[in-house]
Amino acid sequence: VPAAWQRPYLNVFKHFRVEEWKRSAREGDVATLTVPGGHGWGGGGGCGRAALTPLSLRQDPRLKGTVYRIRGAGPTSSYLQLPRTGTQSLGLLGGHLYLLFKPLPRKHFVVHLDVTTEEGQVVRVSFSSLFREFRSTATWLQFPFVCGGTAGVSGRGRLGAAPAEARWTCLALDLRAILSLYLSRRYSHLKSVRLCANLLVKNIFTSDLLFDPGVTFAEARHADPTGRGAAPMPREMAFPVPKGQRWHDLYDYIRYGHTRRGSGTCRGSGTSCSSGEAGWVLEDPIQQMSQPVTLTKAVRDRLSLVQQITSPKAVSAPWRG
């Protein structure tokens, strides 16, 4: 059970004061961007605080605060790392990790998470648009990241570099379920995080709770009166939504390895939420919400691809390469 200071969730960047760079590290072109409000980001450079100028990125509502831009010729050339050195550990016990980010258009990116099992084994969990297929060893899980885009613009989700219409995304990872499903290991804590080019990153949160940005308090109580189902996204974690619009019309919510609390089993790998012309959709409606679930063909294509490349059956195949 996470300590009191980690409950109900932990704002990782705020707690470790990333902007001071005393308990975090950076390499290459990592810029701290201040967003006073506007539509899109750009300009600035180097490792300092940079001003932002609008870009022709559609459907970016006002996102105030600090955004970290990590860019480079290749994903290994620039990165933001927590904690500062490899000998240290974050020691974060929350089994759900939430990464709020946006891939830079027409670029690749990599995210590395080092997690420690109850047996003391360190396992690296990586997500990248560079990966063409799921691969695994006893100490490394590599998940291809399927980039989406603005509904009606990019059509099918696809492997490879992020499209020009890539949106702000909440990547929700159930680290306990991922280790259990793919390696039959029990999760202990999050050791470290390395965010590699090319990304815009808003924040990272950890929690033992499953948060869903499309769920209201009323829907959560109706779906599961015991309070053990998906909870509404806290305001501090949620991207802003202009009046009269819906979260899932503006952003992507991608969920990996979700488990039903108490079941000890994963309800399907690569479980994803994405947006489509019909509003918010679910690949696998784990939480039975009262509202109807509708899948457009483009969304079904994308989610089918996610299922295919993250099938746990791939674990039994040898890693050649």
C-alpha positions in Angstrom: 0.0 0.0 0.0 1.5 3.4 -1.0 2.5 5.7 1.9 0.2 8.5 2.8 2.2 11.1 0.7 1.6 9.0 -2.4 -2.2 8.7 -2.0 -4.6 9.1 -3.6 -2.2 10.0 -6.3 1.3 11.5 -6.7 2.2 14.4 -9.0 5.7 13.1 -9.8 7.1 16.2 -11.5 5.9 18.4 -8.7 7.1 16.2 -5.8 10.5 15.7 -7.3 10.7 19.4 -8.5 11.8 18.5 -11.9 12.3 22.1 -13.0 15.1 22.5 -10.5 17.1 19.6 -12.0 18.5 18.5 -8.6 16.7 15.2 -8.4 16.2 14.8 -12.1 18.6 14.8 -15.1 18.5 15.9 -18.7 20.6 15.3 -21.7 20.6 17.0 -25.1 17.8 19.3 -26.3 15.4 19.5 -23.3 13.5 22.7 -22.9 11.2 23.9 -20.2 8.3 25.7 -21.9 6.0 28.0 -20.1 2.5 28.0 -21.6 0.5 31.1 -20.7 -2.4 29.9 -22.9 -2.8 29.4 -26.6 -3.1 26.8 -29.4 0.1 24.8 -30.0 3.7 25.1 -29.0 7.0 25.8 -30.7 10.1 28.0 -30.7 12.8 28.1 -28.1 15.7 25.7 -27.8 18.5 24.3 -25.7 17.9 23.3 -22.1 16.6 26.6 -20.7 13.1 28.0 -20.3 11.8 29.0 -23.7 8.9 31.1 -25.0 6.2 29.5 -27.0 4.8 30.5 -30.4 1.7 29.1 -32.0 2.0 26.3 -34.5 -0.6 24.9 -36.9 -1.5 22.1 -34.6 -5.2 21.7 -34.6 -7.5 21.0 -31.6 -5.0 22.0 -28.9 -7.1 23.7 -26.3 -5.4 26.1 -23.8 -3.0 24.2 -21.7 -1.5 26.5 -19.1 1.6 25.7 -17.0 4.9 24.0 -17.8 5.5 21.7 -20.6 8.9 19.9 -21.2 9.9 19.5 -24.8 12.4 16.7 -25.6 13.7 16.6 -29.1 16.7 15.3 -31.0 17.9 13.7 -34.2 17.2 10.3 -32.5 15.4 9.1 -29.4 18.7 8.4 -27.6 20.2 11.9 -28.2 17.9 13.7 -25.7 16.1 12.6 -22.6 14.6 13.6 -19.3 15.3 11.2 -16.4 14.0 10.6 -12.9 15.8 10.1 -10.6 19.1 11.8 -11.4 21.3 8.7 -11.3 20.8 5.0 -12.0 21.9 4.1 -8.5 18.9 5.9 -7.0 15.2 4.8 -7.0 11.9 6.7 -7.0 10.4 4.1 -4.8 6.9 4.9 -6.0 4.4 2.1 -5.0 1.3 3.1 -7.0 0.5 0.4 -9.5 -1.0 2.8 -12.1 1.2 5.2 -14.0 -0.2 8.1 -16.0 2.0 9.9 -18.6 0.5 13.1 -20.1 2.4 13.7 -23.3 2.2 14.5 -27.0 4.5 13.0 -29.7 6.2 15.6 -31.9 4.9 15.4 -35.4 6.7 13.1 -37.9 9.2 12.0 -35.2 9.8 8.9 -33.2 10.0 8.6 -29.4 10.8 6.2 -26.7 9.7 5.9 -23.0 11.6 3.7 -20.6 10.1 2.7 -17.2 12.3 0.6 -14.8 10.2 -1.3 -12.3 11.3 -3.5 -9.5 9.5 -6.8 -8.7 8.9 -8.2 -5.3 11.9 -10.5 -5.9 14.2 -7.5 -6.4 14.5 -8.0 -10.2 14.5 -4.8 -12.2 12.4 -5.0 -15.4 12.5 -2.3 -18.1 9.1 -1.6 -19.7 9.4 0.4 -22.9 7.0 2.0 -25.3 8.1 3.4 -28.6 6.9 4.3 -32.1 10.2 2.8 -33.3 9.2 -0.8 -32.3 7.6 -2.8 -35.1 6.4 -5.7 -32.9 6.1 -6.7 -29.3 9.3 -8.3 -27.9 10.2 -9.6 -24.4 13.0 -11.0 -22.3 13.0 -11.8 -18.6 14.1 -8.2 -18.0 12.7 -6.1 -20.9 9.3 -5.6 -22.4 9.1 -3.6 -25.6 5.6 -2.4 -26.7 5.0 -0.7 -30.1 3.1 2.5 -29.7 0.3 3.0 -32.2 0.0 6.7 -32.9 -3.5 8.0 -33.6 -4.5 11.5 -34.8 -7.4 13.9 -35.0 -10.6 12.1 -35.7 -11.5 12.1 -39.4 -8.0 13.3 -40.4 -5.5 10.5 -39.9 -7.9 7.6 -40.2 -6.3 4.3 -39.1 -3.9 4.2 -36.3 -0.5 3.2 -37.5 3.0 2.1 -36.5 5.8 4.5 -37.2 6.5 8.2 -36.7 3.8 10.3 -35.1 1.4 11.9 -37.7 1.1 15.6 -38.0 -2.3 15.4 -36.3 -1.0 13.6 -33.2 -2.9 14.7 -30.1 -2.2 15.2 -26.4 -2.4 11.7 -24.9 -2.9 10.2 -21.4 -1.1 6.9 -21.4 -2.4 4.8 -18.5 -0.3 1.8 -17.5 -1.3 -0.9 -15.0 2.3 -1.9 -14.0 1.1 -4.8 -11.8 -1.0 -6.3 -14.5 1.8 -5.9 -17.2 4.4 -7.7 -15.0 1.9 -10.4 -14.1 0.6 -11.0 -17.6 3.9 -11.0 -19.5 6.4 -12.2 -17.0 4.4 -13.8 -14.1 6.1 -11.4 -11.7 4.7 -9.3 -8.8 5.1 -5.6 -8.9 6.9 -3.8 -6.0 7.7 -0.2 -7.1 8.7 2.2 -9.9 12.4 2.6 -9.8 13.0 5.2 -12.6 11.6 6.9 -15.7 13.5 8.0 -18.8 11.5 10.1 -21.4 13.4 10.2 -24.7 13.0 12.4 -27.8 10.7 13.4 -29.4 8.0 14.4 -27.0 6.1 17.2 -25.3 5.5 16.1 -21.7 3.1 17.7 -19.3 3.5 15.4 -16.2 3.6 12.0 -14.7 1.3 10.7 -12.0 1.2 7.4 -10.0 -1.7 6.0 -8.1 -3.3 2.8 -6.9 -6.5 4.0 -8.5 -7.7 3.7 -12.0 -8.7 7.1 -13.4 -10.7 7.6 -16.6 -11.1 11.1 -18.0 -14.4 10.3 -19.6 -16.1 9.2 -16.4 -18.1 11.6 -14.2 -18.7 11.1 -10.5 -22.3 10.2 -11.2 -21.4 7.6 -13.8 -18.7 6.1 -11.6 -21.2 5.6 -8.7 -23.8 4.2 -11.1 -21.4 1.7 -12.7 -19.9 0.5 -9.4 -21.5 1.7 -6.1 -18.7 0.1 -4.1 -16.3 2.7 -5.6 -13.8 0.1 -6.8 -14.3 0.8 -10.5 -12.8 3.6 -12.7 -12.7 7.0 -10.9 -13.1 10.4 -12.5 -9.8 12.0 -13.4 -8.7 14.5 -10.8 -8.6 18.1 -12.1 -4.8 18.3 -11.6 -4.3 15.3 -13.9 -6.9 16.2 -16.6 -6.3 18.2 -19.7 -8.5 21.3 -20.0 -11.8 21.0 -21.9 -13.5 24.1 -23.2 -17.1 24.6 -22.3 -19.4 22.6 -24.6 -16.8 20.1 -25.7 -15.8 16.6 -24.5 -12.5 15.3 -23.3 -12.4 12.4 -25.8 -13.1 14.7 -28.7 -9.9 16.5 -28.0 -7.4 14.0 -26.6 -6.4 10.3 -26.7 -6.6 8.0 -23.7 -4.6 4.8 -24.1 -4.7 2.1 -21.5 -2.4 -0.9 -21.2 -2.8 -3.9 -18.9 -5.9 -2.9 -17.0 -7.1 -5.4 -14.4 -10.3 -5.7 -12.5 -9.5 -5.1 -8.9 -9.2 -8.3 -6.9 -9.3 -10.6 -9.9 -5.5 -10.9 -10.2 -5.8 -11.4 -13.9 -5.6 -9.1 -16.9 -8.8 -8.4 -18.8 -6.9 -8.2 -22.1 -3.7 -6.6 -23.2 -3.5 -3.4 -25.2 -6.8 -2.2 -23.9 -7.2 1.3 -25.4 -9.5 4.2 -25.3 -9.3 6.5 -28.3 -11.5 9.1 -29.9 -13.5 8.8 -33.0 -16.2 10.5 -34.9 -18.9 9.1 -32.6 -17.2 10.4 -29.4 -15.4 8.4 -26.8 -15.0 4.7 -27.4 -13.6 1.6 -25.7 -11.9 -1.4 -27.2 -12.9 -3.6 -24.3 -15.6 -2.0 -22.0 -14.0 -3.2 -18.7 -16.1 -0.8 -16.7 -19.7 -1.2 -17.7 -20.7 2.5 -18.1 -24.3 3.5 -18.5 -23.6 5.4 -21.8 -23.5 3.4 -25.1 -20.1 2.4 -26.5 -19.7 3.0 -30.2 -16.8 2.0 -32.4 -16.1 3.6 -35.8 -14.3 1.5 -38.4 -11.1 3.6 -38.1 -11.1 3.1 -34.3 -11.7 -0.7 -34.7 -8.8 -0.9 -37.1 -6.5 0.9 -34.7 -7.5 -1.1 -31.7 -7.2 -4.4 -33.6 -3.7 -3.5 -34.4 -2.9 -2.7 -30.8 -4.3 -6.1 -29.8 -2.3 -7.9 -32.4 1.1 -6.4 -31.6 0.7 -6.7 -27.8 -0.6 -10.3 -27.7 0.8 -12.1 -24.6 1.3 -15.1 -26.8 4.4 -13.4 -28.2 6.2 -13.9 -24.9 6.6 -17.6 -25.6 8.5 -16.8 -28.9 12.3 -16.4 -28.7 13.6 -12.9 -29.2 15.8 -12.9 -32.3 17.5 -9.6 -33.0 
